[in-house]
Amino acid sequence: MRTLLAGMLLASLANASAFAQDTLYDRAITARQADDPALAASLLENWLAENPYDVDALVQYGYALLALGKIEEAESAFQKVLRQAPEYADAAQGLGLVAARRETEQAARRGFLLVEGALSNTGGGQDDWQELGMLASIPVGAHTTLDLSGTWYRRFGTENVELGILGTHRATENLWLRAGASITPNADFRPATGISAGLDFRVASGTVASFDSSWQSYSVQDVWTARPGITQYFGGGRFAASLHGRVVAADGADAQIGGALRADYIPTESTRLFIGATTGPDTDLGVVRDTTSIFAGGELLLTQNISLTGSVAQEWRENGFDRTEGRIGVKISL
């Protein structure tokens, strides 16, 4: 009798363990379907620790890792599946997605040259503002990009040329760091010198937090700016919405606070449409003043390596003239 009871108890424990494991796997699938790859990957790791040869779970794990941007780990998971089950179509498709993602990242690191001009109507019988700039984005290694820029400005009959450099480094899968500097020889209305630093951090799948700060030395005063923000991607990255704050402080003045809201639609890798609005402090000619603006624009692929960029903006200033700006450029992928 005791032997029978012991057998029944062991069978019940085994069934309970199997039920718990099945529930764990099902929870992982539910998390993937709910667009929570981080939770799915965590649950599948626990499942695979007890079931290392479960190819179905390993495929699901590979797709969760791919959604998290862990390309190498996802590739390894799909390869393990194909070694055990060479005809597993979902694993082969996963490897194809890994290759496409890697190709996309390599294309993003190819670098580009952007030539852009802008014309602003300031009203009140004043001369239009004119601007012509060039930006060269140069990959330096697999995870670092160097941006070199030069911009000519003409305002109120005075000309300035500003030179800038910005380095961006992907420190980890989820962290990007950047730092930059600028100089304007014989500056009149542009900052004579400036430095900036910032970062982007992916806090969850499709969610990126950012923070940027800068110091600029104008002829009339120094200006400090802090810009925290958050960006949320939707629809597999085709849509994005971002919200940024802006805190500006100048010599001998209280800090002023504002914000910006922007929406992007990205139907293809080289096509983008955006619209947005800002309100709060802005710095122009070294003066900080409350400004409200709306803007819209985009990028359109013309050929395999050439895109057309453009935007329009309307700006209203609390103490000063309003401004309407049109901007157009040509971007050449290298």
VEXFI-456147 format. One record per atom (N, C-alpha, C, O, CB): y, x, z; residue in one letter. Coordinates in steps of 0.02 Angstrom, whole numbers, plus 50000, padded with zeros to 5 digits. Glycine has a CB too. Example, Ala and Ser with C-alpha at 12.3 -4.5 7.8 and 13.67 -1.06 7.14 Angstrom:
<pts>
497165066050390a 497755061550390a 498355066050390a 498345071250423a 497765056550452a 498885064250354s 499475068450357s 500025064550394s 500575067050402s 499705070450286s 
</pts>
This chain:
<pts>
499405004250000m 500005000050000m 500635004350000m 501105003149963m 500004995350061m 500625009650044r 501205014150046r 501305017749980r 501865018849958r 501125019250102r 500755019449948t 500795022849883t 501115018249831t 501515020549790t 500095025049859t 500935011849833l 501225006949786l 501975006149798l 502365005849751l 500865000249793l 502175005649863l 502875004949879l 503275011049858l 503835010449832l 502965003749955l 502985016949869a 503335023149849a 503425023349773a 503955025549749a 502945029349873a 502915021249737g 502965021149664g 503495016349640g 503875017749593g 502305019349634g 503515010449673m 504025005649654m 504725008149669m 505185006949630m 503914999049690m 504805011749725l 505455014449744l 505675019749694l 506255019949673l 505435017449814l 505215024149674l 505385029349625l 505565026349559l 506035028649525l 504805034349617l 505215021149538a 505365017849475a 506055014549478a 506425014649428a 504835012749459a 506215011549535s 506875008449542s 507435013549539s 507945012349507s 506925004549607s 507325019349572l 507835024549570l 507925027149498l 508485028449476l 507645030349616l 507365027849463a 507415030349394a 507785025349351a 508205027349309a 506705031649365a 507635018949360n 507985013849320n 508725013649337n 509145012849292n 507675006949332n 508895014449402a 509595014449422a 509965020449392a 510535019749371a 509655014649499a 509615026249391s 509925032249362s 510055031249287s 510585032949261s 509495038449374s 509545028449253a 509615027249181a 510175022349168a 510565023149121a 508965024749150a 510225017049210f 510755012049202f 511435015249211f 511905013649173f 510675006349251f 511505019849261a 512145023149274a 512345027449215a 512925027749195a 512115027349337a 511835030949187q 511985035249131q 512185031149070q 512655032949034q 511385039749115q 511815025649058d 511995021349002d 512695018649010d 513085018348962d 511495015548995d 512865016649070t 513535014149084t 514055019549071t 514595018049045t 513585011449155t 513905025749090l 514365031349079l 514485032349004l 515055033348983l 514085037749111l 513965032148965y 514035033048893y 514425027248862y 514865028248820y 513345033648859y 514265021248884d 514625015348858d 515365015648876d 515795013848836d 514325008848885d 515525018048936r 516225018648956r 516585023748912r 517165022948896r 516265020849030r 516215029048893a 516525034048849a 516675031048780a 517215032348752a 516055040148841a 516225027048754i 516345023948689i 516925019048694i 517345018748649i 515705020248664i 516955015348748t 517505010648758t 518175014348762t 518675012048735t 517395006548822t 518175020148796a 518785024148802a 519015026748733a 519605026848718a 518675030148850a 518535028848692r 518715031148625r 519015025448584r 519505026448549r 518095033948589r 518705019548588q 518955013848550q 519645011648575q 520025008648537q 518465008148554q 519785013048638a 520435011248668a 520955016848658a 521495016648688a 520355009748742a 520795021748616d 521245027248601d 521415031348663d 521995033148675d 521895024648569d 520895032748704d 520965037048762d 520455042748757d 519965042748794d 520865033048829d 520565047548710p 520065052748699p 519965057348758p 519425060248766p 520255056848639p 520475058148800a 520405062548858a 519875059848906a 519455063548930a 521075063348895a 519905053348920l 519405050248964l 518725050348930l 518225051748963l 519605042948981l 518705048848865a 518065048848830a 517735055748832a 517135056248845a 518165046748757a 518125061048822a 517855067848823a 517595069548893a 517055072548899a 518385072948802a 517955067548945s 517735068949013s 517085065449029s 516635068549058s 518275066849063s 517025059049011l 516405055349024l 515825058148984l 515265058749009l 516505047949007l 515945060048922l 515415062748879l 515185069548903l 514605071348896l 515645063148807l 515635073448931e 515435079948959e 514935078949015e 514435082549019e 516055083848985e 515065074049058n 514585072549112n 513925070049085n 513385071949110n 514885067449161n 513955065749035w 513345063149004w 512935068748972w 512325069148981w 513515057848952w 513275073148934l 512915078548898l 512645083748946l 512165087348928l 513375081748849l 512925084349006a 512655089049055a 511945087049074a 511525091349090a 513095089349117a 511795080549072e 511125078049088e 510715076649025e 510105076249028e 511175071749129e 511055075848967n 510715074148905n 510965078648848n 511285076248801n 510835066648887n 510825085148852p 511125089948805p 510895089048733p 511215091648687p 510965097048826p 510345085248721y 510095084448653y 510235077548624y 509945075648573y 509345085748651y 510675073948656d 510865067248631d 511385068248575d 511975069248588d 511165062848689d 511155067948513v 511595069448457v 512135064148448v 512695065648426v 511195070148392v 511975057848464d 512475052648459d 513065054048506d 513645053448487d 512165045748474d 512905055848567a 513435057448616a 513815063648594a 514425064048605a 513135058448685a 513465068448565l 513795074648543l 514285073248486l 514815076448482l 513275079848523l 514105068748441v 514575066848388v 515195063448417v 515755065048398v 514225062048337v 515085058848463q 515645055448495q 516095060448531q 516705059848531q 515395050048544q 515785065348563y 516155070648598y 516575074648548y 517155076348562y 515675075348636y 516285076248490g 516655079948439g 517275076148415g 517805079148406g 516215081448380g 517215069648405y 517785065648382y 518315065148438y 518915065048423y 517555058648361y 518105064648500a 518585064548555a 518975071048559a 519585071048570a 518235063148622a 518625076648551l 518955083248552l 519435083848494l 519985086648501l 518425088848551l 519245081448436l 519675081748377l 520325077848389l 520865080048370l 519315079048314l 520265072048421a 520855067948436a 521315071548485a 521925070348486a 520655061148464a 521035075848527l 521435079648575l 521735086048546l 522095089648580l 521015081448635l 521575087448482g 521835093348450g 521435099648463g 521655105148446g 522535094448471g 520845098948493k 520415104748509k 519945105848449k 519355104048452k 520015103648576k 520215108848397i 519865109248333i 519235113548338i 518705111548313i 520335112048280i 519285119448369e 518715123948371e 518135120848411e 517555121348391e 518925130548402e 518305117648468e 517785114548509e 517455108648472e 516855107648477e 518075112248576e 517865104748436a 517585099248398a 517125101748343a 516585098948332a 518155094948367a 517325107048310e 516915110048257e 516245112248285e 515725111248253e 517275115948224e 516255115348344s 515635117648375s 515175111748391s 514565112248382s 515785121548439s 515455106248415a 515045100348431a 514715097548369a 514115095948370a 515465094948465a 515085096848314f 514805094148252f 514265098848224f 513765096548198f 515355093048200f 514375105348230q 513875110148205q 513225109848245q 512685110448216q 514155117348208q 513275108748311k 512675107948352k 512275101848330k 511665102148328k 512865107348427k 512625096448314v 512285090448291v 511905091848226v 511325090048219v 512775084648281v 512235095148179l 511935096348113l 511355101248117l 510905101148075l 512455098948064l 511355105648167r 510785110048176r 510165106048199r 509605107748182r 510945115648227r 510285100848238q 509735096648262q 509555091148212q 508965089448204q 509905093548329q 510065088448178a 509965082948132a 510375084248069a 510925081548063a 510155076048164a 510115088248022p 510505090347963p 510765084647920p 511245085547883p 510085094847920p 510455078647924e 510665073047883e 511145068247918e 511295062847892e 510065069247860e 511395070247976y 511825065748015y 512515065347981y 512915069947985y 511905068348089y 512645059747946a 513245059047904a 513885059347946a 514385062347924a 513215052547865a 513885056248005d 514505056148045d 514705063148067d 515305064648072d 514405051648107d 514215067448080a 514365074348100a 514645078148040a 515125082048048a 513735077848127a 514365077147981a 514625080447921a 515335078047907a 515755082047887a 514165079047861a 515455071647916q 516125068947905q 516615072047957q 517185073447941q 516135061247910q 516365072948018g 516785076048069g 516985083148050g 517555085148061g 516415076248136g 516525086948022l 516685093747999l 517205093447943l 517635097847938l 516055097347975l 517155088347900g 517655087647848g 518345086247877g 518845088847852g 517465081947800g 518385082247929l 519015080947962l 519295087147996l 519895088247997l 518945075248013l 518845091148024v 519055097548054v 519375101948001v 519905104948013v 518455101148087v 519055102347943a 519335106547889a 520015103947866a 520475107847854a 518855106747829a 520075097247861a 520715094347840a 521255095647891a 521825097247873a 520635086747828a 521085094947956r 521585096148008r 521805103548008r 522395105048016r 521295094348077r 521325107947998r 521495115147997r 521935116647936r 522405120647941r 520855119447995r 521785113547880e 522185114547819e 522905111947830e 523385115047807e 521865111047759e 522955106347865t 523615103547879t 524025108247923t 524615109447910t 523555096747913t 523705111047974e 524065115748018e 524255122047980e 524795124847992e 523625117448078e 523825124347936q 523995130247897q 524585128847850q 525015133047841q 523395132647857q 524595122747822a 525155120847778a 525795120647817a 526325122547793a 525025114047744a 525745118147880a 526345117747921a 526605124747938a 527195125547951a 526205113847985a 526155129647938r 526355136547954r 526525140547891r 526675146547896r 525805139947993r 526495137447833r 526645141247772r 527355143547769r 527515148547737r 526485137047711r 527795139847802g 528495141447800g 528845137647744g 528525135047699g 528585148847791g 529505137447748f 529895133947697f 530605136647696f 530825140047742f 529885126447710f 530955134947642l 531665136547634l 532035130047623l 531855126147579l 531785141547574l 532535128747663l 532935122547659l 533655124347644l 533965128147680l 532875118347724l 533915121547589v 534625122247571v 534935115247577v 534695110547545v 534725125247499v 535455114747618e 535725108047633e 536485108147636e 536785112947660e 535445105547700e 536775102847611g 537505102147612g 537695095547643g 537305090847642g 537805102747542g 538305095147672a 538545089047703a 539285088247690a 539665093047684a 538405089047779a 539495081947685l 540195080247675l 540375074547724l 540025069547726l 540345078147601l 540915075447762s 541115070547812s 541815068047797s 542275071947786s 541085073447883s 541895061447796n 542545058247789n 542805056647858n 542525052447893n 542505051747744n 543345059947878t 543615059047945t 544175053947949t 544385052148004t 543875065647970t 544415051447893g 544925046347892g 545595048947915g 545675054847929g 544715040547935g 546085044547918g 546745046447942g 547115051247898g 547575054647921g 546685049448009g 546935051847834g 547275056347789g 547095063647798g 547405067947767g 548005055547796g 546595065147840q 546395072047851q 545905074347797q 545575070247765q 546075072947921q 545865080947789d 545395083647740d 544685082247762d 544535082047822d 545505091247732d 544235081147713d 543535080247728d 543235086647757d 543425092147739d 543155078147664d 542755085747802w 542375091347827w 541845093147775w 541545088647744w 542055089747896w 541715099547766q 541215101847718q 540745106747753q 540935110447799q 541545105247656q 540125106647730e 539615110947762e 539085112747712e 538875108547672e 539295107347823e 538865118947712l 538325121347669l 537905126247709l 538165131247735l 538595124547604l 537255124947713g 536835129347754g 536175130847722g 535955127547675g 536715126247821g 535855136147748m 535195138147726m 534765139847786m 534985143247832m 535235144247677m 534145137347786l 533675138547840l 533025141147810l 532745138147764l 533545132247882l 532785146847836a 532145149547815a 531675149447876a 531815152647926a 532215156847787a 531125145747870s 530625145347923s 530035149847904s 529705148647853s 530395138047935s 529915154947944i 529435160247926i 528885160547978i 529025161848037i 529785167047920i 528245159447959p 527695160148006p 527605167548026p 527635172047983p 527035157447976p 527515168648090v 527385175448116v 526735174948156v 526755173348215v 527985178148160v 526175176448124g 525535175448157g 525315168248153g 525635164148120g 525575177748230g 524765166648188a 524465160048184a 524825154848226a 524765148848212a 523755160448205a 525205156948277h 525485152148324h 526235152848333h 526515149648378h 525145152748390h 526575156848293t 527285158048304t 527665157148238t 527445159348185t 527395165148332t 528245153948244t 528675152948186t 529385155448203t 529635154248258t 528695145548165t 529695158748155l 530375161248163l 530825157748113l 530705157948052l 530395169048154l 531355154548138d 531835151148095d 532485155148092d 532785156648144d 531975143948120d 532705156848032l 533335160448022l 533815155947984l 533625153147932l 533215167147984l 534425155148008s 534885150447977s 535575153547969s 535785157848007s 534925144048017s 535935151147918g 536625152947907g 536995146847880g 536765143747832g 536695158947859g 537565145047911t 537915138947891t 538665140347884t 538975143247928t 537795133347941t 538945138147827w 539655138647815w 539975131947829w 539745126847803w 539805141047742w 540505131847869y 540865125747887y 541605126347864y 541905131647868y 540825124447964y 541875120747840r 542585120447826r 542865114047858r 542665108547841r 542715120447748r 543335115047904r 543645109447939r 544385110847950r 544575116347972r 543295108048007r 544815106047934f 545535106647944f 545815112847910f 546275116047936f 545695106848019f 545535114547852g 545785120247815g 545555126947842g 545785132147819g 546515120147813g 545105126947891t 544855133147922t 544105133747909t 543745128747909t 544995133247999t 543875139947898e 543175141047882e 542845145247937e 543145150047962e 543095144547814e 542225143447954n 541805147348000n 541115148147970n 540875143747934n 541755143848070n 540785153747984v 540095154847964v 539685156248027v 539825161048063v 540035160647912v 539185152148039e 538765152848099e 538075155248080e 537765152548033e 538725146148138e 537825160248115l 537155163048103l 536715161448163l 536935161948221l 537185170748091l 536085159548151g 535645157748205g 534935160248196g 534725161648140g 535645150348214g 534575160648252i 533865162448252i 533515158348305i 533785157348360i 533765170148265i 532925155848289l 532535151848336l 531805153548328l 531525153448273l 532645144248323l 531485155248383g 530775156648383g 530385151148419g 530585148948473g 530635163448416g 529835148948389t 529405143848419t 528695146548423t 528425149148375t 529415137148377t 528395145948483h 527725148648494h 527275143448526h 527465140248575h 527755154948539h 526695142448497r 526205137848526r 525795141748577r 525335145448559r 525745134648472r 525955140748641a 525645144748694a 524935142448709a 524495146548721a 526065144348757a 524815135848708t 524155132948718t 524065127148670t 524505125748629t 524055130648793t 523495123748676e 523385117948633e 523915112548643e 524065108748597e 522695114948647e 524205112348703n 524665106848721n 525365109048737n 525775104948758n 524385103148778n 525525115448730l 526185117948750l 526505122148696l 526205126948670l 526125122148815l 527125120348678w 527525124148630w 528155126548664w 528485122648699w 527695119848567w 528325132948655l 528925135848685l 529405138148630l 529175140248577l 528745141748732l 530065137748643r 530545139948594r 531155142948628r 531335141048684r 530755134248548r 531475147548592a 532085150748617a 532495152848557a 532225154848505a 531935156848664a 533165152348563g 533585154048507g 534265156748527g 534445156648586g 533675148048464g 534625158948478a 535305161648490a 535705160748426a 535435160248372a 535275169248511a 536375160548434s 536825159948376s 537455163948388s 537635165448444s 536995152548363s 537785165548333i 538415169348336i 538855167148277i 538615166048222i 538285177048334i 539495166448291t 539985164848239t 540535170148240t 540975169848283t 540285157748249t 540515174948194p 541045180048193p 541735176748181p 541805172348140p 540895185348138p 542235179148219n 542925176548212n 542935168848217n 543245165548176n 543225178748145n 542595166248269a 542525158948276a 543195155548290a 543595158048329a 542045157448332a 543305149848257d 543875145548270d 543655139148305d 543885137648360d 544245143948205d 543215135348271f 542995128948299f 542245128748315f 542025124148349f 543175123348252f 541865133548290r 541155134048307r 541075138548368r 541535142448383r 540735136748247r 540505138248405p 540415142548463p 540365149948442p 539995151648396p 539795140448502p 540725154148476a 540695161348461a 539995164048473a 539735168048435a 541205165248503a 539685161848528t 538995163748544t 538645157748575t 538975153248602t 538975169848592t 537995157748571g 537605152348601g 536885154548612g 536625158648574g 537625146048559g 536565151748663i 535855153048675i 535525146448692i 535855141848718i 535745158248733i 534885145848678s 534525139648691s 533805141248709s 533535146448692s 534545135048629s 533485136548745a 532785137148763a 532505130148772a 532865125548791a 532695141348828a 531855129348757g 531555122848763g 530805123048759g 530515128348749g 531825118248710g 530495117248768l 529765116748765l 529565109648746l 529935104848757l 529445118848832l 528965109148718d 528625102748707d 527955103148743d 527625108248740d 528535101248630d 527765097648776f 527125097648812f 526775090948798f 527055085648811f 527225098748888f 526165091348772r 525785085248759r 525465083048824r 524995086148849r 525245086448703r 525725077648852v 525495075148916v 524885070648909v 524505069748956v 526055071548952v 524795067748851a 524225063448836a 524155062948761a 524595065148724a 524295056348868a 523595060148738s 523505059448666s 524065055148637s 524145049348655s 522815056348651s 524445058048590g 524985054448558g 525635054248596g 526115051048574g 524765047648546g 525665057548654t 526275057548695t 526505064648708t 526135068748734t 526165053848762t 527125066148688v 527395072948696v 528055072648735v 528515069148715v 527505076348627v 528085076348790a 528695076948828a 529055083348807a 528735088248789a 528555076948905a 529725083248809s 530105089048787s 530695090248833s 530925085648868s 530345088248715s 530935096448833f 531545098048869f 531885103848833f 531575108948819f 531385099948944f 532535102948820d 532935108148787d 533575109248826d 533865104648854d 533085106248713d 533785115448828s 534415117148861s 534795122348819s 534485126148782s 534285119848933s 535455122348825s 535855127148786s 536505128648822s 536755124848863s 535995124348715s 536775134348805w 537445136548827w 537825138848766w 537565142848726w 537405142148881w 538435136348757q 538855138248700q 539545140248724q 539845136848766q 538895132448649q 539795145648697s 540455148148716s 540955146948659s 540955150548609s 540425155748734s 541375141748667y 541905140248619y 542545143948639y 542595146648693y 542035132548615y 543025143948594s 543655147248609s 544035143848666s 544425147048702s 544095147548546s 543915137348675v 544275133648727v 543905133148793v 544215132648846v 544435126648702v 543225133448791q 542835132848852q 542095134048838q 541885134148780q 542935125948884q 541715134948892d 540985135348886d 540685128448898d 540945124548938d 540695140548936d 540125127048863v 539805120448868v 539055121448880v 538725125248845v 539935116248804v 538795117848931w 538085117948947w 537785111148931w 538095106048944w 537955119849022w 537185111148901t 536865104948881t 536125105048902t 535785110048894t 536925103748805t 535885099448929a 535175098448945a 534945092148909a 535305087148908a 535045098049022a 534345092348880r 534105086748840r 533365085448853r 532935088148818r 534235088148764r 533195081348903p 532495079348913p 532305073748866p 532735069848845p 532385077248986p 531665073148850g 531465067848804g 530725066448805g 530335070248835g 531675069548735g 530535061048773i 529835059148767i 529735056148697i 530155052348674i 529615054048823i 529175057948664t 529015055248598t 528315052348600t 527845055548625t 529065060748544t 528235046248575q 527585042948572q 527395041748499q 527785038848460q 527595036248611q 526785043948481y 526535043048413y 526055037048411y 525685035848459y 526195049448387y 526065033448356f 525645027548347f 525295027848279f 525485031648235f 526055021048354f 524785023648272g 524465023048207g 524205029448179g 524295030848120g 524945020148158g 523875033448221g 523605039848198g 524135044848179g 524015049348139g 523175038648139g 524735044248208g 525275048948195g 525745046848139g 526205050548122g 524985055548178g 525635040948110r 526065038648055r 526735035948080r 527225035848042r 525715033248014r 526755033848142f 527375031148171f 527535035048234f 527085037248270f 527305023548186f 528185035748248a 528395039148309a 529035035948335a 529465033948297a 528495046748297a 529085035648401a 529695033248434a 529875038248487a 529455040348527a 529595026048464a 530515040248489s 530725045248537s 531345042948574s 531785039548547s 530845052048503s 531375044848637l 531945043348680l 532155049848713l 531755053248745l 531765037848733l 532795051748706h 533055057948734h 533675056548776h 534105052548757h 533215063048679h 533715059948832g 534325059848872g 534755065848854g 534515070548822g 534165059848947g 535375065648874r 535835071148859r 536335071848916r 536695067148933r 536205069948791r 536345077748945v 536815079349000v 537245085248977v 536975090548961v 536435080949067v 537905084148975v 538365089348951v 538875090849005v 539175086249034v 538715087048886v 538975097249018a 539475099449067a 539895104949036a 539635109449003a 539135101949133a 540555104549047a 541025109649022a 541415112549080a 541385109849136a 541505106648968a 541785117949067d 542165121249120d 542625116349156d 543015112849125d 542565126949090d 542555116149223g 543025112249263g 542985104749254g 543445101249273g 543705114349249g 542435102149227a 542375094949215a 541705092549242a 541215096349245a 542445093349140a 541675086149260d 541055083149283d 540565082449225d 540755081849167d 541185076349316d 539925082549243a 539405081649192a 539435074649165a 539565069849201a 538715083249221a 539305073949100q 539275067449067q 538575066249041q 538225070949021q 539805067049009q 538365059949041i 537675058149025i 537655053248966i 538075048748962i 537325055149086i 537175054348921g 537085049848865g 536355049748844g 535925052448879g 537525051848805g 536215046648787g 535525046248765g 535465044848691g 535965043248657g 535155040948803g 534855045448665a 534725044248594a 534055040948586a 533585042448623a 534755050948553a 534005036448537l 533385033048521l 533255033848447l 533705032748406l 533415025548542l 532645035648428r 532485036848358r 531785034348343r 531335034748385r 532545044448341r 531695031648282a 531045029448257a 530895032848191a 531335033348148a 531025021648250a 530275035148182d 530065038548121d 529455035048091d 529025032548127d 529895045948136d 529435034948025y 528855032747988y 528645038447943y 529045040947904y 528995026247946y 528005040647949i 527765046647914i 527145044647873i 526585045747895i 527595052447965i 527235041647815p 526665039247776p 526225044847749p 525615043947743p 526905035147718p 526515050747734t 526125056547711t 526405062747746t 526915062347781t 526155057347633t 526065068347736e 526265074547770e 526965076747750e 527315079947790e 525775080047755e 527175075247689s 527825077747664s 528325072147652s 528835073147619s 527715081547601s 528195066247679t 528655060647671t 528815057747739t 528365056447779t 528355055147624t 529445056747752r 529665054247818r 530285050047810r 530735051647771r 529795060147866r 530315044547847l 530915040347852l 531095039647925l 530645039147968l 530795033247819l 531735039747941f 531935039048011f 532585035148017f 532975034647970f 532015045948043f 532685032348076i 533285028648093i 533395029448168i 532915029948206i 533245021148071i 534035029448189g 534155030348260g 534875029048279g 535295027548237g 533955037148280g 535005029848343a 535675028848371a 535765033348431a 535275034748467a 535795021348389a 536375035548443t 536545039648501t 537165036948534t 537585033748502t 536635047048481t 537225038248598t 537835036548634t 537915041348692t 537425043548722t 537825029148658t 538545043048709g 538665047648763g 539055053748741g 539385053548689g 538025049748795g 539025059148780p 539435064948765p 539195068848705p 538595069648694p 539455069548826p 539665071348666d 539525075748610d 540055081148608d 540615080148630d 539505071648542d 539865086948582t 540325092648581t 540505094248509t 540065095748468t 540015098748615t 541125093948493d 541355095948427d 542035099448436d 542465097148473d 541415089748380d 542115104948401l 542725108948406l 542825111348478l 543385112948498l 543335104848384l 542275111648517g 542315113948586g 542535108748636g 542615110348695g 542775119648589g 542645102548613v 542875097148657v 542305092248668v 541965090248620v 543505093548626v 542195090348731v 541675085448748v 542005078648752v 542475077648790v 541315087348814v 541745073848714r 542025067148714r 541455062048703r 540955063548672r 542575066348660r 541565055948729d 541065050548719d 541045048648646d 541565047448614d 541235044448763d 540435048248620t 540335046648549t 539745041948541t 539245042548576t 540215053148508t 539815037248495t 539255032848477t 539135033548402t 539595033748362t 539415025348495t 538495034048384s 538335034948313s 537685031448295s 537255030448338s 538295042348295s 537625029748232i 536995027348203i 536845031648143i 537305034048109i 537045019648184i 536205032548128f 536025036948073f 535355034748044f 534965031248076f 535985044348097f 535235036947982a 534605035447948a 534515040647893a 534995043447867a 534585028247919a 533885041947876g 533765046847823g 533025047747812g 532615043747833g 534085053447839g 532855053347778g 532155054647766g 532035060647723g 532495064347705g 531835048747734g 531395061647707e 531175067147664e 530685064247613e 530235060547631e 530835072947705e 530775065847549l 530365063247495l 530085068947454l 530455073247430l 530785058447451l 529425068947446l 529095074147407l 529205072947333l 529055067647306l 528335074247423l 529485078147299l 529615077747227l 529045080947187l 528805078047139l 530275081147210l 528845086947207t 528275090347177t 527835092847234t 527955091347293t 528495096247130t 527325096647217q 526855099047268q 527205103247321q 527005103147379q 526305103047237q 527735106947303n 528065111547350n 528805110147360n 529135113847397n 527975118547326n 529075104947330i 529795103647335i 529915096547361i 529625091747336i 530135104547266i 530345096047411s 530525089547440s 531275088747438s 531655093647439s 530255088947512s 531495082547435l 532195080747439l 532335077747508l 531985073147529l 532405075847383l 532845080347543t 533015077647609t 533715074547605t 534125076547564t 532995083247663t 533835069747648g 534495066647648g 534595062247709g 534105059947739g 534605062547585g 535215060947727s 535365056547783s 536095054247779s 536505057347746s 535235060047851s 536235048647812v 536915046147819v 537015044447893v 536545042647928v 537045039747773v 537645045047916a 537795043647986a 538505041047992a 538955043047955a 537705049948029a 538605036548039q 539265033948056q 539395035448130q 538975034048173q 539325026348040q 539965038348144e 540125040648211e 540785037648235e 541285037848198e 540155048348214e 540795034948296w 541405032248326w 541555036248389w 541115037148431w 541325024648342w 542175038748396r 542365042848452r 542855039148497r 543285035448474r 542685049448428r 542775040348562e 543205036948610e 543925039248604e 544385035048603e 542945038148681e 544035045648600n 544715048448595n 544745053048535n 544665059148542n 544925052348661n 544845050348477g 544865054448417g 544695050248356g 544635044148361g 544375060348423g 544605053548300f 544475050048237f 543735048348230f 543305051748257f 544715054448178f 543595043048193d 542905041348175d 542705045648115d 543115048748082d 542845033648158d 542045045748102r 541805050248050r 541205047148015r 540765044348047r 541635057248079r 541185047747949t 540605045647909t 540335051847873t 540705055347838t 540805040047857t 539685053047882e 539385059147854e 538825057547806e 538415053147819e 539135063647910e 538795061147750g 538235061047704g 537945068047699g 538315072947695g 538445058347634g 537275068447699r 536955075047699r 536375074847649r 535995069947646r 536695076947771r 536295080147610i 535755080547560i 535515087747556i 535905092447562i 535995077947491i 534865088547544g 534585095247541g 533965095647498g 533675090547479g 534445097847610g 533755101747484v 533135103047448v 532705107747491v 532935112947515v 533275106247377v 532085105747501k 531625109647543k 531065112347498k 530725108547463k 531325105247601k 530965118847500i 530455122147459i 529935125247505i 530085129747544i 530775127647413i 529315122847500s 528765125647540s 528545132247510s 528475132847449s 528175120847544s 528445137247552l 528285143947528l 527525145147530l 527295150647512l 528645149347571l 
</pts>
